[in-house]
Amino acid sequence: MTELTGLFVPLITPFTADGALAADALERLAHRVLDDGATGIVALGTTAETPTLTETERSEVLRICSQVCRDRGAPLIAGAGSNNTARSAAALAALAEYPQVRAALTVVPYYSRPGAAGVLEHFRALAVGSPVPVVVYNIPYRTGQAVGWADMRQLAALPGIAGVKHSAGSIDADTIAMMAERPAGFSVLGGDCLYLSPLLALGADGAISASAHVCTDGFARLIGLWRDGRAALARELGHQLAPLSRALFAEPNPAVIKSVLHRLGEIPSPAVRLPLLAAGPEPTAAALAARDAVASLTARVP
């Protein structure tokens, strides 16, 4: 089973001013986050605005990310899955064409709200046929389907399930139980950037962090500090990173992230696709100020 640790950045999909996929910018961004300390990248996640991409664009994004990860010897996680089990299975099967994909990020079935038994059977069916290990994407505020530890424990026991992207929206009782009782080889990757530091303090293996687009080295260092037991520095850095994450998520993801990256000259436009709207100037300025504050701290952390 693949063990997933460290920082994974779920890449945005940059667009040109006229709305086309900016392939060169995506490639540069993938290299830059790896240069700045990311362990690997995630292609076609929520932050990539995947539902708005055409099939051709999705294939191109996956091709670019696979190429970068091959060149850099870095692991790639690919988003694949929906609330349709048969289509999810087909999407997972297609990942066999991309040798760099180490795992698939597969969301808990949304909208249908199939209940705990339905979620279990959904992932059982997917894990059996997937060419790569599956990471359960548990994000109740998007799916409308809560998966507590009693149910997640059953998912963790399935062959082919590598771990969870934990985006529960808090450090709750189920989170505490999961971190105390999870089986060996079941990776926990923080998905809520705001709660990343306390989750790492509880023993999480790493993160899939959209905020890390903007301060990759800071988030990579946060994971390293907690892993090395340097709690005082980790807490200080975590306190600084939390306002940055709040600012980056002040408007629907990834609008503010894209606006900041555009202001920094990393992507050709801040454009997002409907139904999302571009971020306003005030959230962008707040996020840039928070980024500058973190940069001043990380420069002092040995």
PyMOL commands that set and color helices and strands:
alter all, ss='L'
color gray80, all
select helices_A, chain A and resi 23-35+46-48+50-52+55-72+85-97+115-129+140-143+149-156+173-181+193-201+211-213+216-227+231-248+255-263+281-298
alter helices_A, ss='H'
color red, helices_A
select strands_A, chain A and resi 6-10+40-43+76-79+101-107+134-138+161-166+187-190+206-208
alter strands_A, ss='S'
color yellow, strands_A
deselect
rebuild
show_as cartoon
